[in-house]
């Protein structure tokens, strides 16, 4: 079975632009979480979605938003990009809300110039 | 508030030597504990987890970790490392009532030398 997939792999944007990152969870998984990993740091929690509803939000500005679709795939949107948004964005899926193991995708490397 | 501290940002070790990667956490509520490994240009892979029961947890690739509640620690160990263990290791906690929100440490880079 395919693991968590994310697209695109790499992305270069300029300040002020908007970006959309995509994630497809493992088949059968209904929960998707997003993390930001800045170089040299551990991942920071951004959002969690389950059954198309937001279940958790980390300490990120309103420029960050996400949604989950009926097929459980998810998008992360970031508006008005700043240099500090440059990071690896990781998506993780789990079978259901409250299950213990999250499976991570390879991430999308976003560079903001 | 919850926090995870990985005391060593880098750990150099020779092949076939033992290694311990340290992790301490702070939380006002009960937590679950995890270790993930990240190889270059890849996502995170689960090594092992502690949910309840025996405090000694065995994971993949010969790694094990011991949960010490009194010291709020969850150190990762391997008795004999291989070159292929060179990677970055992350300790993480999730809260008993909010499983899907993970708090990660800053990571420890394990560099195994021949």
Interface residues (C-beta under 8 A of the other chain):
Chain A: X4 X31 X33 X35 X40 X41 X42 X43 X44 X45 X48 X50 X55 X56 X58 X90 X92 X94 X97 X98 X99 X100 X101 X102 X103 X104 X105 X106 X107
Chain B: X4 X6 X32 X36 X41 X42 X43 X44 X45 X46 X49 X51 X90 X92 X94 X98 X99 X100 X101 X102 X103 X104 X105 X106 X107
